[in-house]
Amino acid sequence: MQNFDIVRPANHCAKVLSISLALAFFAAFASPLLAQTFTVLTTFSGGLGPEPAALVQGFDGNFYGTSDLGGVNNKGAIYRLTPDGVVTVIYSFCAQRRCTDGSDPGGLILGEDGNFYGSTSAGGTVDKNHGGDGTFFKITPEGVLTTITSFCGVSCGEVTSPSPQLQATNGNFYGTTVNGGAQNFGTVFKMTAQGVVSTVYSFCSKTNCADGTGAAALVQATNGSFYGTTSVGAFHGTLFKLLPAGKLTTLHTFCVDLTTCLDGDGAAGALVQGSDGDLYGVNHGGGSLGGGTIYKITTTGQLTTLYSFCGKVNCPDGSFPSTGLTLASDGNFYGTTTVGGNRISGGCGAGCGVIYQITPQGGLTSLYKFCPQPKCLNGPENYTPLVQGTDGSFYGMTGEQGAKHAGTIFKLDVGLVPFVKTLPASGKAGVNVIILGNNLTGATEVAFNGATAAFTVVSNTEITARVPIGASTGAVTVTTPSGTLSSNIEFRVP
């Protein structure tokens, strides 16, 4: 193992974290179905652990993430990670007077313009007498940050602690807050790219908070509606549907039967829409075995429990998932648990968590058990959603462990082939879309479900293409000198 200290630039507030690159490969827990290679890419040091939000892959093929602390001013940082593990901080927060750029950032999303958008939970300013309750910002891949707006707390009658999670098909940003709104139990808000904010829905507007509180991330389904979860409701969390105009429908309330909670207890993380059109998610607790559940729900509200995790010590399949699922290019879902797997004496007494695969039909396979090495060099307890890179591998983060006790970033290769993805994921004929992938230089053809499209190769990782007349919903394919790449999900043509 080699340690490298990256030199800080002298004239920019975006400094570079001192990190340790762990170049050793770790053998994965054997699976009867898939062969895995687990690699610790980066071990953070100095208390600069990563923010518990998924990494985001940019147009350049690199990954981008945030740290809620650390950076030059210890107010949070945004960093870039290459697929082989080189980390560079591109921005350190609270670099502006009175922290008008914000502090304590949350996760990032990739905008259709190639820039990243995100929020902070503190800092910013709305007037000379108020320090602000967070900001909404844009940052370029090079590290140029623009504060689009500053949020104000309940005293100003606006949302607070914003956390934007998606850019909708209409180009606006939508997100949730944990407080603020009419009842101070959180909101769903909309924001234009220019920073105009409006509250779409305020939670706890129904008797006994039957509509829920503590909303997690949103997902926009192919029907145009938003779907999400709350961790607290009239009982123990809800699933809801929200129209863009603001009408909310509670589709399911968890743990109505407090004696069993067979349908799960405490929805965790964002939902994800499968190729069958249904929505898939997890509960942190409950189920027939008490260790959490994986479920699917139709867009009209019919829920099916696919899998119940073990709630005992050292469960081999893991226990208590705390992040949402990731839909991979093979049509299966991948996720993690916070405990279970290997039981470590003196730490992780109930196991350090696992990475698993589950089919849409509910067949679960444990792929990797965290902390199989002495001193947990790979870090226990993954607490962020996995992200699948266009190289086919999964990338994720672990908590406050690793060689420097500040968290790790890892890569798990289960043998899935490289693919391309489109931004946006739908569009009518004549619309320009971005196609992201690897080794795209020399591409000779782009097709939308077999219909040939006009295209331009921008770089080795980016192509722009126009949806051709006659295109229909289906896979996007890119023919390159080394073979044909297919999109991870179907491109939808309305």
N, C-alpha and C positions, 0 to 999 in steps of 0.2 A: 504494500500500500504506500502511495506517495502523497505527500501533503504539499499544496501549493497556496501561496498567498498572492492574490491578484492585486496589482498596484492600483491605488486610487487615482483617478484623474484630478489634476490640480485645480481646474477652473470650472467644475460642474458640480451641482448639488447631487447629481446621481453618482453615488460612490459605489464601491464594490465590496461586497461582503468577503471576509476572510473565511474560506471554506476548505474543507478537506475532501478531496475526490477519492472515493474508495473505488479502486480499479479492480478489485477482486470480484470474481463471480461466485455466487452462492448456489449450491445445489438445491433444486426445488423439491418439495414434497412430491413423491411419485403419485401419478394419477393413472388410473387404468385406461383413460381415454386420450389424454393429451400429454405430450412431453413438454416440460417447461424449463426455461432458463430465467432465473431470477438474478437481477443485477442491482446492486446499490450504486446509483449514479453519483449522489452527492450526500455528504453528511454535513449538516449545518453546525456552526459553532457559535459560542458567545451568547447563547440565549436567543438566537435569531431564528427560531423555529418557524416553519411555514404556516401561513394562515390556513385554517381548515376549510378551504374551498378548492375546487378542482382546478388543475392547470388548464390553460387554454392554448391551443396550437394556432400560431399565426400564419399569415400568408407566406412567410419566409421558411416555414417548416420547423421553427423553434417553438419552444413552449414558454409561456409567460405566467407568472404567479405573484402573489403578494405575501408579505410578512406583516402582521399587525403591530409588531415592535421592530426594533433594529433599525438599520440605516444609520446615516451620519448623526441624526438627531434623536434616535431611538423613538421615533414617532411612526415607524412603519416604512416599508420600502416595496418597490416593484422590481422584480428581477426577470432576467431572461435565462432560459436553460436550453442548451443545445442537446440534441438527442444522445450525444455521447457524454453528457454530464458536466459541461463547462457552464458555470453560473456567473452572471454579471448583473449587478444592480444597475438599473437604468434610471431610477429616481428614488430619492429619499424625501419623505414628507416633512412638513413643517419647515420648509425652506424659505417660505415667504413670511412677511411681517404679520404677526398675530395669527400665524397658522392659517392664513386665508386659503391655502391649498389643501387644508384638512389634515387629519391624522387618524391613525388606526384604520387602514383600508380593509375592505372586504374583498371578495373575489372579483375577477374580471370577466367580461364577455367580449367576444370579437364582433366588431361592427362590420357592416357590409362594405364600409369604406377602407377596411384594412387596419383601422385604428382600434384601440381597446378602450372600453368604457367601464367605469366602476364607481364606487362610492366609498366615502369614509364615514365613520360613526361619530366623529368629533371634529372640531375645528370648523373652518369656514367663517364667514361673517355675513350678516344680513343688514346690519346697521352699526353705527359706531358704539352703541351701547350693548350689543349682543354678540357673544362670541361664536354663535352658530352651533348647530347640532348635526354637523356633517356636511359633506359636499358631494356633488355629482361631477365627475371629471372625465376628460378624454386624454389619452396619452398615445403618442405615436410609438412605433417599435423602436425608434431611436431614443426615446425618453423625453420628448417635449410634452409637458403636461399643461392642459388648459382646464381651469375650473369653470364649468358651465353654469353651475348655480350652487348656492349655499342653502341648506335646509334650516328651518326654524322649528323649535319645539312646540309643545301644546299651547304655550302662552301666545303664540302667534297664529294659532288655528290652522297649522299646517302639519304635514307629516314629519316624523323625526326618525333617526336611525335608519336611513334608507339603504336598500340593498337591491339594486336593479339586477334582474336575472335574465332578461331576454330582450331582443329586438324583434318586434312583431312584424308580420308581413306588411303592415301599413307604414313601417319605418320608424314608428315611435317605440320608446322604451317602456317596459312595464316591470314593476317590482313590488315587493311587499315590505312592510315595516312591522316591527314587533310592538310598537306603541304609537301614539299619535292618533289622529282621526277624531271623529265626533265623540267617541266614547273612551278614547285613549287606550284602546285594545288592539291597535294596529290597523293597517290599511292595505289596499291595493292601489297603487298610484300609476299614473301615466306621465311620461315626460317626453317632450319633443327634443329634437337634437339641438334646438336653440335654448333649451332650459326652462321652457314653460311647463310648470307642474300642475297637475290636477288630480284630485282624489277620485278614484273610480268607485271604491267601496270602503266603508268603515265597518270593521268587525264588531261583534257583540251588539248588533242592532236588533236581535231577536230575544225573546224571553229565555232567561237562563243561558244566554250566549249559545243558543242552539246552532248558530252559524259558525261557531268556533272562534278561537283566538290563537295567536302565535303562529301565523301562517308561514309556511316555508316557500321555496321557490315555485314559480309558475312554469307551466309548459303550454305552448299553443298547439292544439291538435290540428289535424288536417281539415277539420270542419270550421276552423277559424275561432273557436271558443277557447278560453283559457281554463286549465284545470290545475288544482292544487290541493294541498293538505294543510290542516291545522293540527297542532300538537295538543291543544286543549279545546274542548267543546262542552256541550251539555253533559258529556261523559268523559271520554278519553281521546278525543281527536275526531276530525271529520275529513271527508273528501268532498270537494265542491267543484261546481262548474260556474264559470263567470263569463257572461257575454261582454264584448268590448264596451257596450253602452252602460254596463254596471249592474245588470240583473244577476244576482247570485242564487244558485240552487244547491242546497246540501244534498249530495247524492248518497252519502252513507255516513252514519255515526258509529264509531268503533266502541266496543266494550259496553254495549247496552246492558248485557248480562254480566254484572260485576263478579259473579261467582265463578265464571268460566273464562270470559274474554276469548272465546274460540276464534273470533275474527281478528284478534290482535288488539294491541293497546299502545297508543302513542305513535301515530304516523311519523316517519322520519324521512327527511330528504325530499327531493323532487320526484314527481312521477315521470315516466318515460313512455312514449307511445310505441308499441310494437308494430311489426309489419302487418299484423292482423287487424290493426286499428284500435285494439284495446289498450288500456293504460295499465302499467305495471308499477308496483311500489312495495315498500317494506314497512313493517311495524317494529319498533324497538323491543317491545315486550308482548306478552300474551301468546295466544295460540294454544293448541292442544298440549304442548309440552312446556309452555311457559317461557320460551327463549326468543320469542319474536316470530314474525311471519313474513312470507312473501305472498303477494296477492295480485290479482288482476281485476280490473273493473271496466265494464263497457262504458262508452260515452253517455249511456242513458242510466247508469247506476247499478247494474247487476254485478255483484262482487263474488269472486271465487278465491278461496284460500288455496294457493298452490303448494305451499310448504310451511311446516312449523319447525322452528329450530329447537334444539334441546336446551333446557334451562338448568342443567346440572353442571357440576364441576368437570372440566376437561372433556367437553363434548367434541368429538372428532370433526363434526361438520360446522362447528362454531356456534356462538350464541350472541344474541342481542345486536343485530345489525343497526347501525346508526347513520348510514348514508344511503342515498338512492341507488338504483340500478343503472348500469350502462348497457345500452343496446349495441352489440358489436356487429361487425360485418358478416359474421356467420349466422345472424338471426337469433342468436342466444343472448342471454343477459349475464352480466358479470357484476359482482359486488363483494363486499367485505363485511366481516363481523368484528366487534371490538374485543371479544374474548372467545375462549374455546380454542381447540387445536392442541398445541403443546402446553403442558403444565410445567412451569419453571419454578423451582424451589427458590424462595426468597423474593420472587417477583412474578407477576402474571400467574398467581396461584390458580386461577380458573382457566388458564390458557391465554395466549397473547393475540388470538384472532386468526382468521383464515381469509383467503381469497377463494371465492367459489364461482362456479358456472351453474346457471339454471336454464333449462329449456323452457319454451313457452308452455309446454305441457306439465312442467313441474319437476322434471328430473334434475336433481342437484348433484354436483360433483365438487368435492373439495380439491382445489388445485394447489394451494400453498399454505403452509402453517408458519406464521410469523415467529421469530425468535428461536430458530433451531440452533443458532450458534451461541457459544459462550458470550456473556455480557451483552447479548442482544444487539450485535453490530448492525443488523438489518432493521432494528427498530421495531417495537411491538405496537399493536393497537393502531392499525390504519384508521384514520378518522376523516378522510376526504373521499369523495367519489373518484372512481377510476376514470381515466380518459383514454380512449384508444387513438393512438397516433396513426397517421396515414401510412406508416411503415407496417401496420398490423399489430404492433405491440401495445401493451397497456402501461400507463404511467400513473403513479400515485405517490402518496406521502404518508409517513408515519409520525407518531407523536414525539414526546420529549425523551427520546432515547437515541440509540446510535452511538458511534464512537465518541462523539462530543456532547451527548446528552441534550441535543437541541433539535432532533428530528432528522429524517432522511427523505430523499426522493429516490424512488426505485422504478425499475422497468421490469415487466414480466412478459416474456415472449412465449406464447403457447402454440406457435406455428401457424397463425393466421396470416394470409398473404397480404401484401400491400394493396391499397385501394385509393380511390379518389372520393372527395366529397364536394358538394356544391354549396354555394352561399349566394342567394338564399336557396332553400330546398324546394321551392315551387315558383312557377312563373308562366305567364302566357307566351305565345309565339311572338318573337321580336324582342323579348326582354334579354338584356345582357346578364350573364351570371359568371361568378368566379368559380373555377374548378381548382381545388387544392390537392396536391399529392407529392410524390417523390419521383425524381428522375423523369421529368416530363419533357426535358429538352429533346428535340427531334421528333415530337409527336406528329403523326401523319394523318390522324382522323379523330374527330370527336362526334359522337352520335348520342341522340336522346331517344332511347327506346328504339334504336335502329334508324332513326332519321338523321341524316348527316347534317352537321352544323358548321357554320363559319366560325373560325376561332383564331386566336393569336396566342402564341407562347410568350408569356411575359418573363418567366424565369424557370429555373429547374423545378420550382415548387408551385408555380401558378400559371393558369391558363384563363383567358377570358373567352367566352363563347356566347353566341346568340341562339336562343331557343328557336329552332327552325319551324317554319310553317308545316303543319301536318304532324308535329310531334305529339306524342301521347304519354301518359304517365308510365314510367318504367325506369330502368337503370340507365345511367349515363356511363358511356364507355369511352376510354381514351386509348388509342392505339399508339404504342411507342416502339422504338427499335428493340426493346427487350421483352415486349409482350403487350397484351391488352389488359388495362386496369378497369375495373368496374366500380361504380359508386357503392358506398356502404348502405345507403337507403335509396328507395325509389324517388326519382324527381317527379313531383306532382305537377301536371299541367291541368289547370282548372277548365 
